[in-house]
Amino acid sequence: MSGAPLSIVIIGAGIAGCSAAIALTQAGHHVRVIERQDAWRFQSSGIFVYSNGLRALEDLGVLPDILTAGFAIPDGVNAYFDHHGVPIVETRYPTARGGRIPAILGIKRAELHRILSARMLALGVAVALGVEVTGLAQDAIKATVTTSTGAQLNADLVIGADGVRSWVRGQIAPAVTPRYTGFGVWRSVHRRPPGLTRKIMMMGPAKRYGIMPIRDDLLYTFGTVAHPAGDYIRPDDWPTRMRAAFAEFAAPIAPFRDQIGADSEVLFTAVEDVVMPLPWHAGRVLLIGDAAHASTPFMGQGGAMAMQDAVILPRALHAAPDLPGALALFGDLRAPVCRFVQEASRAVGEAGGREDVTDLRARNAALARTAQGAVDGFYDKLNALNAVAEARLGALGA
């Protein structure tokens, strides 16, 4: 787009919102962020970021800080064990940009958000904390956001980066709602023994329980189980329920499970996804991140997809002749990538949830034969889809 920089309001300051604010500001646009939390209190536990997400973090100018705060897995190794602790196979994830970017990094979610928010503020992005959006209107000239403070903010573009239960999505696509997956995810944070440097996945009977280093002195464990819809678990009960959920698992993860107590850092989430058909925009309002394409956690790509949205959006704005064309282009570029990740992730979760628990030996043998090929196939396809988007942007001069 030619002409003056855009005035942009971003609703939500999670991974998607902070990343978009950084990328758009770096591209010269004027950005304001509205966040309903009254302080930076970000969900803790951990997150792993694969090389495609780390590429986006480099483009956002924060990769050195991320590498310092997190833990890059040497050689990108993921070691699989059965729930008795018997080794099954090791796989390796791909690096990026000639090996300069690690294959996989673990980091505390709070640290990732701290670094993104600090970068955003260093760029001079105006952030309003403790403010909710109460109204959204638009015409051919502008969009107007009304807030709980009574302010009315006019903008060329409004971005909904407000997560799975997006208020903004409810205004422009009310028929699109989160879809419950039938799974729950448990997470806990622990001290990291010096010798534990790999990502570990233990394959239980229709359960998965893993370990990921997230700092020189910390790791987090993560486990997935089938979980009935509507089964609310009180936070006070999380430690007891997490220990019980994975009672059958042996070392190397059992010592961490046994540490979980009332003072532990434990988190439970009932997993939902969001499958939104194109368009992801209506007029001057655009959805990004989980608001448009929340994924299950089984491929570890949700955060990366949000960060890649952020990096692609300003390039789409630059490439297209007008705002409608730019927002349509953004959706056309990102939807195939995000949908592929969603479908692959959901398929992995469903396959694990319905596996034949009477024949785990056959499952383990099949995993040993096919695991590396599955990893390679997923990233080859992901890279190919990203390459298509890059080629199209390149042809458009972005």
N, C-alpha and C positions, 0 to 999 in steps of 0.2 A: 504494500500500500504506500502511495506517495503522500506527501503532505505532512502536517504537524504530528507529533507523537500523540498517542491516544491517552485519554483519561480513563483509568481502569479502577474499579472497585472489586476486590476479592473478598468473598465471604467465606471465612474459615482459615485458620492458621495452623493446620496440621502439615503433614509432609507435602501434600499437593499445593496447599495455599502458600506456604513459605517458599517452596521451590519456584512456583509460578511468579511470585512477587520478585524473587531474585532475577530470574531469567528475563522477565519483562522490563524490569528497571535497567538491567545491563543493556538491553536493546534500546533504551532511551525513552520508554513510556513512563507516564506519571501514575504511580500505583498507590492506592490506599487499601489497607487490610482491616477487616472487621472480625473480631474474635469474641465470642460470648464468654469465654473464661476470663475472670478478672485478674489473672496472673498466669505466667507460664507454668502450668502444671500439666506435664505431658505424661501419658501412660508409660509406665516403666517396663520392666522385663527387657527382653532383647529382640533384635531383628537381625536377620542376615541379608546382606546385600551382595548379589552376584555381579560379575564383571560388567554387564550391561547397565546396571544401576550405578556402579562406580564410575563408568564413563560419564553418565549424566551429572554425577556429583563433581567430576572434574570440570565439566562445562559450566557448572554453577560457581566454580571458583573456591570450593571448600574441600577438595579431596585431601590435601595435606593435613588439614585439621581432622578429617575423618580417619585417616590412617593412624594419626597419633592417638586419637581417643578410642579407637576400636582395636580389633585383633584380626589381622589377615592370616588365614589358614595357610601354612606352608604347603606349597605344591597343590593347593586346592583339593585336598583329600577328604573324602567322606567315607568313613569306615562303617560297614554294616555288620551287625551281630544279631543273632536271634535273642529271644527274651531270656534264655538261659546263659547268655554271654558267650556263645560259640561264634567265632568269626564266620561270616558268609562271603563277603567280597569287599574290595575297596574300589571306589570310583574317583575320578578326577574331573573337576569342572574346568572350563576353558578360561584362560586369561584374556586380556584385551590390549589393543594398541601395542602390538609387538611384545607383549609380556610385561610392559611397564605397569599395567593395571592388574592387581591381583585377581585371582579367580573368584574368591569369596572372602568376605569380611563380616565378622560379627561385631555388633555395637549395641550398647544400651539405647533403647528408644529415646530416653530422656537426653542422652548425649547427642544423638542425631538431631533432635529438635533444637537443642541448645545451640549447636553449630549453625544450623540453618537460620534460626531466628537472629543470631548474632550477625550473620552475613547480611541478612535482610535489613537490620537496623543500621549496620555500617554503611549501607548504600543509601540511607536516608529515607527508607520507606516509612510512610506514616501508618502507625498501627494503633487501632483503638481497641483496648482490652475491656472486658466487662460490658460489651455492647451487643445487643441482639438486634437482628433485622426484623422489623415488623411489617414492612410493606415493600412491594416491588412493582414498578410501573414502567412503561416504555412507550415511546412513539418513534416516528421516523427520524427524529433528531437526536434523542438522548434516552438514557435509562435513568430512573430515579429510585434510589434506595432510601427508605425511611427507617430510622433506627429507634431503639428504645429510649434514647435521649431526646427524641423529638427532632433530630437533625434530618435534613433531606439532602442527600448527596447525589449530584448529577454526574453521569459518566457516559463515555462513548461505549463502554463495554463493562458488563458485570459478569464475574466469574463465580460460579458456585463450586467451592472446594470444601464443602461442609459434610463430607462423609457419607456413609452407607444410608443413614436416615436423613438425607439432605432436605432441608427446608426449601432450598431454591428449586430442587427437582420437583417438589410438590407443587410449585407455582407454574412450571412450564410443561411438566409431563406427569400429572398426578396419577396416571394409570400405571406408571412404573414404580414398583415397590420392591423392597428387599425380599429375597427368597431364602427361606431357611433350608440349610443343607443336611440337617440331621446329625451334625457333628459338633462336639465341643472341643476347645483347645485349652490345655493347661500350660502355665508357664511359672517358673520359679527361678530365683537368682541365688547364686552360691559363690563362695570363694573358689578360685581356680587353682588346683594343684599345678606346680610348675611343669610337670611332664605331660599334662593334658593339652595338646596343641591341635587336635584334629576335630572336625565335625564328626559326630558319632550318631548313628541312627540304629536303634534297636527295634527289631521287627517282632511284635508280639502277636497274640491271637486276635486278629481284627483290631489291633491297637498299634500305635507307633509312639516311641518314647526316645527323645534325642537330647544331645548335649552340643552346645555351641559356645566356645570361648568368645567373650565380648569385650574383654579388657585384659591387661597384663595380670590383673589380680581377680578377675571375675569370669564366671560363665553363667549361662542360663540353660535350664532344661525346658523342653517343650514336648507335650504329648497330645495325641489326638485320640478321641474315643467317640463311639456312637452316643448321642445324647437326645433323649426324647424332647420334642417341642413342648415348651411351656414348663419344663422342669427347672424352676428357679432355685438357685443355690445361694444362700446368704453368704456374704463375704467372710463372716466369722467362721463359717464352716469350710471354706476353701482349703485350708491346710489338711484337715482330716480327709476330705473327699479326694484331694489329689493323691495323698498317700494310698488310699484305698483303691483308687482307679488303676494304679500301676503296681499293685502289691506283688504280682507274679514276676516282676522283672528283677534279674540278678545284676551283678557287677557287669560292666563298669558304672552303671547308673544307679544301682541300689543305694550306695552310700549317700548320694545326694538326695534321693527320695526320703531316706530315713532322717535326714537333717531337718526336713520341713516341719515347722512348728508354728505356734501362735504369732511369733515375731518375724516369721519369714516373709519374704517378698513374693507373694503368690498372686496369680491373676487367672481368672477363668473367663472365657468368651464363648458364647454360643455363636457358631459361624453362620453368617448370611452372605450371599453374594447379590450383585445387582447386574442384570443383563438388560441393557438399554439399547434398543435399536437406534440407528441413525434417523434423524439428526440428533446430535447432542446439544443443539442450541435452538433457541427460538428468538428471532429478532436479534437483540443486542445482549442476550443472556446465554452464557455457555457453561456447561458442566464439565469438570475434569476430575481425575482421580477416582476415588471410591464412589463419589456421587454419580458417576457415569458408568463405572465398570469395576465395582468391587469384586475381588476374586477370593476364592478359598485359599488357605495358606499352604497348600501341599507342595507347591512349586517355589514358594518363597519369593514371589515376584510382585506382590501388591505394591510395596513401596517403590520398587523400580519403575513400575508402570506409571505411577504418579509423577515421579521425577522426569521420566522421559516425556510425558505430556508437557511438563513445564518447559523443557528444552525445545520441543518442536513448535509450541504455540507461537512464540515471537517470530520464528522463521516462516510460519504460515501467514502471519500478519504481514510480513514483509513481501512475501511472494505474490499474494493475490491482489487484484486491482481494487477491491473494495472490501468492507467488513463482512457482508454476507458471504462473499466468495472465500474469504480467509477462514471463516468459521466452518464452512462446508469442507474446505480443503483439510483443515485440521482433523475433522471427523473421519474423512476418507483415508487419511494417513494413519491415524491411530487405531481405528476400529479393528482392522484385520489383525494387528499385533495383539491388542488387548483381548480380543475374542479367542485367539489361538491360546493365549496363556490361560484364560478362564476355562476353556474346554479341557485343556491338558490337565490343569490342576484339579478340576472337578472329577475327571476320569480317574486320576490317581487315588483321590480320596474314596470314591465309590468302590473301586476295585479292592482297596484295603478293607473297607467296611463290610464287604460281602464275601471275603475269602473263606475258603473251606478250612475251618480251624482244626479239622481232624487230620489234615494232611499238610502240616506246616513244613515237613521235610521236603516235599515236592515244591512247595512255594520257594523255599530257600535255594534249592537247586536251580530253579528257573531264574531266580534273581541273580545268582552267580553267573549264569550264562548271558543274561540280557541287560544287566544294569548299566554297564558302560555304554552299550549301544543306545539305550534309551536316553541317557544323558546327552550323548553326542547328537542324536537325532533331534532332541528338543532344541538344543542351542543352534544346530545348523538351521533348523526351520525358523527360529526366532531371529537369527542373524540375517537370513534371507529376506524375511518380511521387513526388517529394519532397513536393509539395503534397498529394497523397492522404494520405501519412503524417502531415503536419502537421495536416490536417483531422481525421483520426481521433484524434490526440492531443488536439487542441483540444476535440473533442466529449467526451473523457474527463476534461477538466479539467487536462491536463498541458501 
